[in-house]
Amino acid sequence: MTFRYMRYHRKRQLKLVHACCHVATFLLTVVGLCAVFDSHNLANPPIPNLYTLHSWVGLTAVILFCCQFVVGFASFLFPGAKQSLRAALMPVHRYFGMLGFLLAIAAALMGLLEKAIFALPNYKELPGEGMLINCIGALIVVFAAVVIFVVSNHGYRRVPMAEDETLLTAESQLG
C-alpha cells in the first residue's frame, strides 16, 4: 500500500517506509503472540494452544509474513541484489504479500467469531457486545475490500521517476 498511496515519492524512501512499517508490524505481532500464549498458558485451567482453525490460519499468516520480510529485505532493500532477480521476484512477492494479508484478514474474522461464540452465551440473541463484534468484522471486510481494490487497480500504481533508473543502476553496480 505504501507504493500506492505515496506513489509520487522517491522509490528509495518508499522502500524504507515499507520496511519500517513491516518492522513495526513484526514487533507488534511478537507482542500479540506472546500475549496470546501467556493468556492460554497462565489461565486456570490452562487453555490448549493452536487447536482452532483461527490459530492455524493466523500462524500461517505470521510465518508467511516473516518469510516475505526476509526475502523482501534481501532482494529489494539490500543493495546487492541484481535487477533481474528483483524483477523475477516482484510478482511472487506481490502474490504472497496479498495472500498473507488475506490470511490475516481471515484469521481476524475467525478470531472475532470464536470470541463471540466462546465468550457470549447469548450471542444468537445479538446483545450489544455481539453487535459490536459484528460491526468490527464488517469494518475489517470493508478494509480488506479497499486494500484489494487499490492494490489491484493499475491507476494507483506508483509513477516511475527518472531517478529510479539511476538508483537501480547505482545499486546494481554495487552487486
Secondary structure in CASP SS format (residue, H / E / C, confidence):
PFRMAT SS
TARGET T0000
AUTHOR 0000-0000-0000
METHOD secondary structure of the structure
MODEL  1
M C 1.00
T H 1.00
F H 1.00
R H 1.00
Y H 1.00
M C 1.00
R C 1.00
Y C 1.00
H C 1.00
R C 1.00
K H 1.00
R H 1.00
Q H 1.00
L H 1.00
K H 1.00
L H 1.00
V H 1.00
H H 1.00
A H 1.00
C H 1.00
C H 1.00
H H 1.00
V H 1.00
A H 1.00
T H 1.00
F H 1.00
L H 1.00
L H 1.00
T H 1.00
V H 1.00
V H 1.00
G H 1.00
L H 1.00
C H 1.00
A H 1.00
V H 1.00
F H 1.00
D H 1.00
S H 1.00
H H 1.00
N H 1.00
L C 1.00
A C 1.00
N C 1.00
P C 1.00
P C 1.00
I C 1.00
P C 1.00
N C 1.00
L C 1.00
Y C 1.00
T C 1.00
L H 1.00
H H 1.00
S H 1.00
W H 1.00
V H 1.00
G H 1.00
L H 1.00
T H 1.00
A H 1.00
V H 1.00
I H 1.00
L H 1.00
F H 1.00
C H 1.00
C H 1.00
Q H 1.00
F H 1.00
V H 1.00
V H 1.00
G H 1.00
F H 1.00
A H 1.00
S H 1.00
F H 1.00
L H 1.00
F C 1.00
P C 1.00
G C 1.00
A C 1.00
K C 1.00
Q H 1.00
S H 1.00
L H 1.00
R H 1.00
A H 1.00
A H 1.00
L H 1.00
M H 1.00
P H 1.00
V H 1.00
H H 1.00
R H 1.00
Y H 1.00
F H 1.00
G H 1.00
M H 1.00
L H 1.00
G H 1.00
F H 1.00
L H 1.00
L H 1.00
A H 1.00
I H 1.00
A H 1.00
A H 1.00
A H 1.00
L H 1.00
M H 1.00
G H 1.00
L H 1.00
L H 1.00
E H 1.00
K H 1.00
A H 1.00
I H 1.00
F H 1.00
A H 1.00
L C 1.00
P C 1.00
N C 1.00
Y H 1.00
K H 1.00
E H 1.00
L C 1.00
P C 1.00
G H 1.00
E H 1.00
G H 1.00
M H 1.00
L H 1.00
I H 1.00
N H 1.00
C H 1.00
I H 1.00
G H 1.00
A H 1.00
L H 1.00
I H 1.00
V H 1.00
V H 1.00
F H 1.00
A H 1.00
A H 1.00
V H 1.00
V H 1.00
I H 1.00
F H 1.00
V H 1.00
V H 1.00
S H 1.00
N C 1.00
H H 1.00
G H 1.00
Y H 1.00
R C 1.00
R C 1.00
V C 1.00
P C 1.00
M C 1.00
A H 1.00
E H 1.00
D H 1.00
E H 1.00
T H 1.00
L H 1.00
L H 1.00
T H 1.00
A H 1.00
E H 1.00
S H 1.00
Q H 1.00
L H 1.00
G C 1.00
END
